């Protein structure tokens, strides 16, 4: 769902895009988050025309990500599983592990955390196997641990989440640094600082936030910059520095665009409402609360639709499996019944004699 697009983007860029390609695959990927329908159209062309295995894998994942960007969880899951079956038939452990991680992340986004962890654990098992590239093992473990951290933050509490964020940071730092890993680290630092703010460990939160901001400024990561600044506004709020908090939040709102994830806008309005209340600006508080209510209803509706669509896909997927099985099972049952009747006819006269 778009309200969690922030951490979808960073993990998928690091996993599935071949940065050396300046071709139709690269162009299609660039469309994923600002024109997903165009990305799907280009990906379909690649699937139809390209004989390159990596192109086929990436094009299918582009469709997965584009449908996810469109909040179409049914088709996002459909093409994620299609990609998984595509690589599994070739016993491609490396890509299988990566795609299992993506499926786990999708289930997490749609609120199926138990199923998400099953796929993520399966991915970890493959990453730790001897068939997986040792050079890339740490980076992909870092990705999986970060996704798990996000799941625990949403589903349980920050104590569990921080343990996985720490595992992710350790894995990334043991990898050979590249741009993708640095970007991922910035995101994990933001999420960890968010948890530390919840626990009111403000000094530690500031430390990790500064680590994130260093990477963000260096690489001009605008979406991450907004999330980092929201955390900074939260820190000022905890310190009762409401004026500084307001200034940061209102500056973010000035630069926000219409396609911005709703959750970010809603979070800003909630913080502004709290600041207004603490400063006894009750008219402002009332206005912000009304905005929060409107956006919360939209977010709830999107989340419900996402769950419903993903559940529909899972039911449809099971029906397909049962349908394929019945194609083989029904003739088999008929064969066994006929064989039993034949044997019974042969055996019964002999027994009577």
TORKOL-4160 file (C-alpha; in steps of 0.2 Angstrom, whole numbers, padded with zeros to 4 digits, m for minus):
353
<pt num="1" X="0000" Y="0000" Z="0000"/>
<pt num="2" X="0006" Y="0018" Z="m0004"/>
<pt num="3" X="0006" Y="0023" Z="0015"/>
<pt num="4" X="0021" Y="0011" Z="0017"/>
<pt num="5" X="0029" Y="0014" Z="0000"/>
<pt num="6" X="0044" Y="0022" Z="0009"/>
<pt num="7" X="0052" Y="0005" Z="0014"/>
<pt num="8" X="0046" Y="m0004" Z="m0001"/>
<pt num="9" X="0056" Y="0007" Z="m0013"/>
<pt num="10" X="0073" Y="0005" Z="m0004"/>
<pt num="11" X="0073" Y="m0014" Z="m0003"/>
<pt num="12" X="0067" Y="m0017" Z="m0020"/>
<pt num="13" X="0079" Y="m0005" Z="m0028"/>
<pt num="14" X="0094" Y="m0014" Z="m0020"/>
<pt num="15" X="0087" Y="m0031" Z="m0024"/>
<pt num="16" X="0080" Y="m0031" Z="m0041"/>
<pt num="17" X="0087" Y="m0017" Z="m0052"/>
<pt num="18" X="0103" Y="m0020" Z="m0062"/>
<pt num="19" X="0110" Y="m0003" Z="m0061"/>
<pt num="20" X="0122" Y="m0005" Z="m0076"/>
<pt num="21" X="0107" Y="m0006" Z="m0088"/>
<pt num="22" X="0101" Y="0009" Z="m0097"/>
<pt num="23" X="0088" Y="0001" Z="m0107"/>
<pt num="24" X="0070" Y="m0003" Z="m0108"/>
<pt num="25" X="0071" Y="m0013" Z="m0091"/>
<pt num="26" X="0079" Y="0002" Z="m0082"/>
<pt num="27" X="0066" Y="0014" Z="m0090"/>
<pt num="28" X="0051" Y="0003" Z="m0085"/>
<pt num="29" X="0058" Y="0002" Z="m0067"/>
<pt num="30" X="0059" Y="0021" Z="m0067"/>
<pt num="31" X="0041" Y="0023" Z="m0071"/>
<pt num="32" X="0035" Y="0011" Z="m0056"/>
<pt num="33" X="0031" Y="0025" Z="m0043"/>
<pt num="34" X="0026" Y="0040" Z="m0054"/>
<pt num="35" X="0017" Y="0031" Z="m0068"/>
<pt num="36" X="0014" Y="0013" Z="m0063"/>
<pt num="37" X="0002" Y="0009" Z="m0078"/>
<pt num="38" X="0016" Y="0014" Z="m0090"/>
<pt num="39" X="0028" Y="0003" Z="m0080"/>
<pt num="40" X="0016" Y="m0012" Z="m0082"/>
<pt num="41" X="0014" Y="m0008" Z="m0101"/>
<pt num="42" X="0033" Y="m0008" Z="m0103"/>
<pt num="43" X="0036" Y="m0023" Z="m0092"/>
<pt num="44" X="0023" Y="m0033" Z="m0103"/>
<pt num="45" X="0033" Y="m0028" Z="m0119"/>
<pt num="46" X="0049" Y="m0035" Z="m0111"/>
<pt num="47" X="0041" Y="m0051" Z="m0105"/>
<pt num="48" X="0035" Y="m0053" Z="m0123"/>
<pt num="49" X="0051" Y="m0049" Z="m0132"/>
<pt num="50" X="0066" Y="m0052" Z="m0121"/>
<pt num="51" X="0075" Y="m0069" Z="m0121"/>
<pt num="52" X="0086" Y="m0064" Z="m0106"/>
<pt num="53" X="0082" Y="m0072" Z="m0090"/>
<pt num="54" X="0086" Y="m0057" Z="m0079"/>
<pt num="55" X="0075" Y="m0046" Z="m0090"/>
<pt num="56" X="0061" Y="m0058" Z="m0087"/>
<pt num="57" X="0063" Y="m0059" Z="m0068"/>
<pt num="58" X="0065" Y="m0040" Z="m0067"/>
<pt num="59" X="0050" Y="m0036" Z="m0078"/>
<pt num="60" X="0039" Y="m0047" Z="m0068"/>
<pt num="61" X="0044" Y="m0039" Z="m0052"/>
<pt num="62" X="0042" Y="m0022" Z="m0060"/>
<pt num="63" X="0023" Y="m0027" Z="m0063"/>
<pt num="64" X="0023" Y="m0033" Z="m0044"/>
<pt num="65" X="0029" Y="m0016" Z="m0038"/>
<pt num="66" X="0018" Y="m0006" Z="m0050"/>
<pt num="67" X="0003" Y="m0015" Z="m0045"/>
<pt num="68" X="0008" Y="m0012" Z="m0027"/>
<pt num="69" X="0010" Y="0006" Z="m0030"/>
<pt num="70" X="m0008" Y="0006" Z="m0037"/>
<pt num="71" X="m0014" Y="m0002" Z="m0021"/>
<pt num="72" X="m0019" Y="m0017" Z="m0031"/>
<pt num="73" X="m0014" Y="m0031" Z="m0019"/>
<pt num="74" X="m0022" Y="m0045" Z="m0029"/>
<pt num="75" X="m0011" Y="m0042" Z="m0044"/>
<pt num="76" X="0004" Y="m0037" Z="m0034"/>
<pt num="77" X="0003" Y="m0055" Z="m0026"/>
<pt num="78" X="m0001" Y="m0063" Z="m0042"/>
<pt num="79" X="0014" Y="m0057" Z="m0051"/>
<pt num="80" X="0026" Y="m0060" Z="m0036"/>
<pt num="81" X="0021" Y="m0078" Z="m0036"/>
<pt num="82" X="0022" Y="m0079" Z="m0055"/>
<pt num="83" X="0040" Y="m0073" Z="m0053"/>
<pt num="84" X="0043" Y="m0085" Z="m0039"/>
<pt num="85" X="0037" Y="m0100" Z="m0050"/>
<pt num="86" X="0047" Y="m0094" Z="m0064"/>
<pt num="87" X="0064" Y="m0095" Z="m0055"/>
<pt num="88" X="0059" Y="m0110" Z="m0045"/>
<pt num="89" X="0057" Y="m0121" Z="m0060"/>
<pt num="90" X="0076" Y="m0118" Z="m0064"/>
<pt num="91" X="0081" Y="m0121" Z="m0046"/>
<pt num="92" X="0088" Y="m0103" Z="m0045"/>
<pt num="93" X="0092" Y="m0102" Z="m0026"/>
<pt num="94" X="0098" Y="m0084" Z="m0027"/>
<pt num="95" X="0083" Y="m0076" Z="m0036"/>
<pt num="96" X="0071" Y="m0088" Z="m0026"/>
<pt num="97" X="0078" Y="m0081" Z="m0010"/>
<pt num="98" X="0076" Y="m0063" Z="m0015"/>
<pt num="99" X="0058" Y="m0066" Z="m0022"/>
<pt num="100" X="0052" Y="m0075" Z="m0006"/>
<pt num="101" X="0058" Y="m0060" Z="0003"/>
<pt num="102" X="0048" Y="m0049" Z="m0008"/>
<pt num="103" X="0032" Y="m0060" Z="m0005"/>
<pt num="104" X="0035" Y="m0059" Z="0013"/>
<pt num="105" X="0036" Y="m0040" Z="0012"/>
<pt num="106" X="0020" Y="m0039" Z="0002"/>
<pt num="107" X="0011" Y="m0050" Z="0015"/>
<pt num="108" X="0017" Y="m0038" Z="0029"/>
<pt num="109" X="0011" Y="m0023" Z="0019"/>
<pt num="110" X="m0006" Y="m0031" Z="0018"/>
<pt num="111" X="m0007" Y="m0035" Z="0037"/>
<pt num="112" X="m0004" Y="m0054" Z="0036"/>
<pt num="113" X="0011" Y="m0054" Z="0048"/>
<pt num="114" X="0011" Y="m0072" Z="0052"/>
<pt num="115" X="0012" Y="m0077" Z="0033"/>
<pt num="116" X="0025" Y="m0064" Z="0030"/>
<pt num="117" X="0037" Y="m0071" Z="0043"/>
<pt num="118" X="0035" Y="m0088" Z="0036"/>
<pt num="119" X="0041" Y="m0082" Z="0019"/>
<pt num="120" X="0054" Y="m0071" Z="0026"/>
<pt num="121" X="0061" Y="m0086" Z="0037"/>
<pt num="122" X="0061" Y="m0097" Z="0021"/>
<pt num="123" X="0071" Y="m0083" Z="0012"/>
<pt num="124" X="0084" Y="m0083" Z="0026"/>
<pt num="125" X="0086" Y="m0102" Z="0025"/>
<pt num="126" X="0090" Y="m0100" Z="0007"/>
<pt num="127" X="0101" Y="m0085" Z="0010"/>
<pt num="128" X="0111" Y="m0095" Z="0023"/>
<pt num="129" X="0113" Y="m0110" Z="0011"/>
<pt num="130" X="0129" Y="m0115" Z="0002"/>
<pt num="131" X="0121" Y="m0111" Z="m0015"/>
<pt num="132" X="0118" Y="m0093" Z="m0011"/>
<pt num="133" X="0132" Y="m0080" Z="m0016"/>
<pt num="134" X="0143" Y="m0077" Z="0000"/>
<pt num="135" X="0148" Y="m0060" Z="m0007"/>
<pt num="136" X="0129" Y="m0054" Z="m0007"/>
<pt num="137" X="0123" Y="m0064" Z="0009"/>
<pt num="138" X="0126" Y="m0050" Z="0021"/>
<pt num="139" X="0116" Y="m0037" Z="0011"/>
<pt num="140" X="0101" Y="m0048" Z="0008"/>
<pt num="141" X="0101" Y="m0054" Z="0026"/>
<pt num="142" X="0101" Y="m0035" Z="0031"/>
<pt num="143" X="0086" Y="m0033" Z="0019"/>
<pt num="144" X="0076" Y="m0047" Z="0027"/>
<pt num="145" X="0080" Y="m0042" Z="0045"/>
<pt num="146" X="0075" Y="m0024" Z="0041"/>
<pt num="147" X="0058" Y="m0030" Z="0034"/>
<pt num="148" X="0056" Y="m0041" Z="0049"/>
<pt num="149" X="0059" Y="m0026" Z="0061"/>
<pt num="150" X="0046" Y="m0016" Z="0052"/>
<pt num="151" X="0034" Y="m0030" Z="0054"/>
<pt num="152" X="0037" Y="m0032" Z="0073"/>
<pt num="153" X="0036" Y="m0013" Z="0075"/>
<pt num="154" X="0018" Y="m0013" Z="0067"/>
<pt num="155" X="0013" Y="m0030" Z="0075"/>
<pt num="156" X="0021" Y="m0031" Z="0092"/>
<pt num="157" X="0032" Y="m0018" Z="0100"/>
<pt num="158" X="0048" Y="m0008" Z="0097"/>
<pt num="159" X="0059" Y="m0020" Z="0108"/>
<pt num="160" X="0057" Y="m0034" Z="0095"/>
<pt num="161" X="0059" Y="m0022" Z="0081"/>
<pt num="162" X="0075" Y="m0014" Z="0088"/>
<pt num="163" X="0083" Y="m0031" Z="0089"/>
<pt num="164" X="0080" Y="m0034" Z="0071"/>
<pt num="165" X="0085" Y="m0017" Z="0066"/>
<pt num="166" X="0102" Y="m0020" Z="0075"/>
<pt num="167" X="0104" Y="m0036" Z="0066"/>
<pt num="168" X="0100" Y="m0027" Z="0049"/>
<pt num="169" X="0113" Y="m0014" Z="0053"/>
<pt num="170" X="0126" Y="m0026" Z="0058"/>
<pt num="171" X="0123" Y="m0036" Z="0042"/>
<pt num="172" X="0124" Y="m0021" Z="0031"/>
<pt num="173" X="0140" Y="m0015" Z="0039"/>
<pt num="174" X="0148" Y="m0032" Z="0036"/>
<pt num="175" X="0145" Y="m0030" Z="0018"/>
<pt num="176" X="0155" Y="m0021" Z="0005"/>
<pt num="177" X="0147" Y="m0004" Z="0005"/>
<pt num="178" X="0138" Y="0002" Z="m0011"/>
<pt num="179" X="0124" Y="0015" Z="m0014"/>
<pt num="180" X="0110" Y="0003" Z="m0011"/>
<pt num="181" X="0117" Y="m0003" Z="0006"/>
<pt num="182" X="0120" Y="0015" Z="0011"/>
<pt num="183" X="0102" Y="0020" Z="0007"/>
<pt num="184" X="0095" Y="0005" Z="0016"/>
<pt num="185" X="0105" Y="0009" Z="0031"/>
<pt num="186" X="0098" Y="0027" Z="0031"/>
<pt num="187" X="0080" Y="0019" Z="0031"/>
<pt num="188" X="0084" Y="0007" Z="0045"/>
<pt num="189" X="0092" Y="0022" Z="0055"/>
<pt num="190" X="0076" Y="0032" Z="0053"/>
<pt num="191" X="0065" Y="0017" Z="0058"/>
<pt num="192" X="0076" Y="0013" Z="0073"/>
<pt num="193" X="0076" Y="0031" Z="0079"/>
<pt num="194" X="0057" Y="0031" Z="0077"/>
<pt num="195" X="0056" Y="0017" Z="0090"/>
<pt num="196" X="0068" Y="0025" Z="0101"/>
<pt num="197" X="0058" Y="0041" Z="0101"/>
<pt num="198" X="0043" Y="0030" Z="0106"/>
<pt num="199" X="0053" Y="0023" Z="0121"/>
<pt num="200" X="0059" Y="0041" Z="0125"/>
<pt num="201" X="0077" Y="0037" Z="0122"/>
<pt num="202" X="0080" Y="0054" Z="0114"/>
<pt num="203" X="0099" Y="0055" Z="0114"/>
<pt num="204" X="0100" Y="0038" Z="0105"/>
<pt num="205" X="0086" Y="0043" Z="0094"/>
<pt num="206" X="0095" Y="0059" Z="0089"/>
<pt num="207" X="0111" Y="0049" Z="0086"/>
<pt num="208" X="0103" Y="0037" Z="0073"/>
<pt num="209" X="0093" Y="0051" Z="0065"/>
<pt num="210" X="0109" Y="0061" Z="0062"/>
<pt num="211" X="0117" Y="0045" Z="0054"/>
<pt num="212" X="0102" Y="0044" Z="0043"/>
<pt num="213" X="0102" Y="0063" Z="0038"/>
<pt num="214" X="0121" Y="0062" Z="0033"/>
<pt num="215" X="0116" Y="0049" Z="0020"/>
<pt num="216" X="0100" Y="0057" Z="0015"/>
<pt num="217" X="0109" Y="0074" Z="0012"/>
<pt num="218" X="0123" Y="0066" Z="0003"/>
<pt num="219" X="0112" Y="0057" Z="m0009"/>
<pt num="220" X="0097" Y="0069" Z="m0010"/>
<pt num="221" X="0084" Y="0056" Z="m0004"/>
<pt num="222" X="0069" Y="0067" Z="m0003"/>
<pt num="223" X="0056" Y="0055" Z="0003"/>
<pt num="224" X="0068" Y="0049" Z="0017"/>
<pt num="225" X="0072" Y="0067" Z="0021"/>
<pt num="226" X="0053" Y="0070" Z="0025"/>
<pt num="227" X="0052" Y="0055" Z="0037"/>
<pt num="228" X="0068" Y="0059" Z="0046"/>
<pt num="229" X="0062" Y="0077" Z="0048"/>
<pt num="230" X="0046" Y="0071" Z="0055"/>
<pt num="231" X="0056" Y="0061" Z="0068"/>
<pt num="232" X="0065" Y="0077" Z="0072"/>
<pt num="233" X="0049" Y="0086" Z="0075"/>
<pt num="234" X="0043" Y="0072" Z="0086"/>
<pt num="235" X="0059" Y="0074" Z="0097"/>
<pt num="236" X="0056" Y="0093" Z="0098"/>
<pt num="237" X="0038" Y="0089" Z="0104"/>
<pt num="238" X="0044" Y="0077" Z="0117"/>
<pt num="239" X="0056" Y="0091" Z="0123"/>
<pt num="240" X="0041" Y="0103" Z="0123"/>
<pt num="241" X="0049" Y="0114" Z="0110"/>
<pt num="242" X="0032" Y="0115" Z="0101"/>
<pt num="243" X="0037" Y="0130" Z="0090"/>
<pt num="244" X="0052" Y="0121" Z="0083"/>
<pt num="245" X="0041" Y="0106" Z="0080"/>
<pt num="246" X="0028" Y="0116" Z="0071"/>
<pt num="247" X="0041" Y="0125" Z="0060"/>
<pt num="248" X="0048" Y="0108" Z="0054"/>
<pt num="249" X="0031" Y="0100" Z="0051"/>
<pt num="250" X="0024" Y="0115" Z="0041"/>
<pt num="251" X="0039" Y="0116" Z="0030"/>
<pt num="252" X="0037" Y="0098" Z="0026"/>
<pt num="253" X="0019" Y="0101" Z="0021"/>
<pt num="254" X="0024" Y="0115" Z="0009"/>
<pt num="255" X="0035" Y="0103" Z="m0001"/>
<pt num="256" X="0023" Y="0089" Z="0000"/>
<pt num="257" X="0014" Y="0083" Z="m0016"/>
<pt num="258" X="m0003" Y="0076" Z="m0020"/>
<pt num="259" X="0004" Y="0058" Z="m0023"/>
<pt num="260" X="0013" Y="0058" Z="m0006"/>
<pt num="261" X="0008" Y="0043" Z="0005"/>
<pt num="262" X="m0007" Y="0047" Z="0015"/>
<pt num="263" X="0000" Y="0040" Z="0031"/>
<pt num="264" X="0014" Y="0054" Z="0031"/>
<pt num="265" X="0001" Y="0068" Z="0029"/>
<pt num="266" X="m0009" Y="0060" Z="0043"/>
<pt num="267" X="0006" Y="0059" Z="0054"/>
<pt num="268" X="0010" Y="0077" Z="0051"/>
<pt num="269" X="m0008" Y="0083" Z="0055"/>
<pt num="270" X="m0008" Y="0072" Z="0071"/>
<pt num="271" X="0008" Y="0080" Z="0077"/>
<pt num="272" X="0002" Y="0098" Z="0073"/>
<pt num="273" X="m0014" Y="0094" Z="0082"/>
<pt num="274" X="m0005" Y="0089" Z="0097"/>
<pt num="275" X="0007" Y="0104" Z="0096"/>
<pt num="276" X="m0008" Y="0116" Z="0095"/>
<pt num="277" X="m0017" Y="0108" Z="0110"/>
<pt num="278" X="m0001" Y="0110" Z="0120"/>
<pt num="279" X="0000" Y="0128" Z="0115"/>
<pt num="280" X="m0019" Y="0130" Z="0119"/>
<pt num="281" X="m0022" Y="0135" Z="0101"/>
<pt num="282" X="m0039" Y="0126" Z="0101"/>
<pt num="283" X="m0046" Y="0132" Z="0084"/>
<pt num="284" X="m0030" Y="0125" Z="0076"/>
<pt num="285" X="m0032" Y="0109" Z="0085"/>
<pt num="286" X="m0050" Y="0107" Z="0080"/>
<pt num="287" X="m0045" Y="0110" Z="0061"/>
<pt num="288" X="m0030" Y="0097" Z="0062"/>
<pt num="289" X="m0041" Y="0084" Z="0071"/>
<pt num="290" X="m0054" Y="0086" Z="0057"/>
<pt num="291" X="m0040" Y="0083" Z="0044"/>
<pt num="292" X="m0034" Y="0068" Z="0054"/>
<pt num="293" X="m0052" Y="0060" Z="0054"/>
<pt num="294" X="m0054" Y="0062" Z="0035"/>
<pt num="295" X="m0037" Y="0055" Z="0031"/>
<pt num="296" X="m0039" Y="0041" Z="0044"/>
<pt num="297" X="m0055" Y="0035" Z="0035"/>
<pt num="298" X="m0046" Y="0035" Z="0018"/>
<pt num="299" X="m0032" Y="0025" Z="0025"/>
<pt num="300" X="m0043" Y="0013" Z="0034"/>
<pt num="301" X="m0053" Y="0010" Z="0018"/>
<pt num="302" X="m0037" Y="0007" Z="0008"/>
<pt num="303" X="m0030" Y="m0005" Z="0021"/>
<pt num="304" X="m0047" Y="m0014" Z="0021"/>
<pt num="305" X="m0047" Y="m0015" Z="0002"/>
<pt num="306" X="m0029" Y="m0021" Z="0002"/>
<pt num="307" X="m0033" Y="m0035" Z="0014"/>
<pt num="308" X="m0049" Y="m0040" Z="0005"/>
<pt num="309" X="m0040" Y="m0041" Z="m0012"/>
<pt num="310" X="m0025" Y="m0050" Z="m0006"/>
<pt num="311" X="m0036" Y="m0063" Z="0003"/>
<pt num="312" X="m0046" Y="m0065" Z="m0013"/>
<pt num="313" X="m0030" Y="m0069" Z="m0022"/>
<pt num="314" X="m0025" Y="m0082" Z="m0009"/>
<pt num="315" X="m0042" Y="m0090" Z="m0011"/>
<pt num="316" X="m0041" Y="m0089" Z="m0030"/>
<pt num="317" X="m0024" Y="m0096" Z="m0029"/>
<pt num="318" X="m0030" Y="m0111" Z="m0019"/>
<pt num="319" X="m0044" Y="m0114" Z="m0030"/>
<pt num="320" X="m0032" Y="m0115" Z="m0045"/>
<pt num="321" X="m0021" Y="m0127" Z="m0036"/>
<pt num="322" X="m0037" Y="m0138" Z="m0031"/>
<pt num="323" X="m0043" Y="m0137" Z="m0049"/>
<pt num="324" X="m0026" Y="m0143" Z="m0056"/>
<pt num="325" X="m0025" Y="m0157" Z="m0043"/>
<pt num="326" X="m0043" Y="m0162" Z="m0047"/>
<pt num="327" X="m0038" Y="m0164" Z="m0065"/>
<pt num="328" X="m0026" Y="m0178" Z="m0060"/>
<pt num="329" X="m0035" Y="m0184" Z="m0045"/>
<pt num="330" X="m0053" Y="m0187" Z="m0052"/>
<pt num="331" X="m0047" Y="m0199" Z="m0066"/>
<pt num="332" X="m0036" Y="m0208" Z="m0053"/>
<pt num="333" X="m0050" Y="m0211" Z="m0042"/>
<pt num="334" X="m0061" Y="m0217" Z="m0056"/>
<pt num="335" X="m0047" Y="m0229" Z="m0061"/>
<pt num="336" X="m0045" Y="m0236" Z="m0044"/>
<pt num="337" X="m0064" Y="m0239" Z="m0043"/>
<pt num="338" X="m0065" Y="m0248" Z="m0059"/>
<pt num="339" X="m0050" Y="m0258" Z="m0055"/>
<pt num="340" X="m0058" Y="m0263" Z="m0038"/>
<pt num="341" X="m0074" Y="m0268" Z="m0047"/>
<pt num="342" X="m0064" Y="m0279" Z="m0060"/>
<pt num="343" X="m0055" Y="m0287" Z="m0046"/>
<pt num="344" X="m0070" Y="m0290" Z="m0036"/>
<pt num="345" X="m0079" Y="m0298" Z="m0050"/>
<pt num="346" X="m0064" Y="m0310" Z="m0053"/>
<pt num="347" X="m0061" Y="m0313" Z="m0035"/>
<pt num="348" X="m0080" Y="m0316" Z="m0030"/>
<pt num="349" X="m0084" Y="m0331" Z="m0042"/>
<pt num="350" X="m0067" Y="m0340" Z="m0037"/>
<pt num="351" X="m0072" Y="m0338" Z="m0019"/>
<pt num="352" X="m0090" Y="m0345" Z="m0022"/>
<pt num="353" X="m0082" Y="m0360" Z="m0031"/>
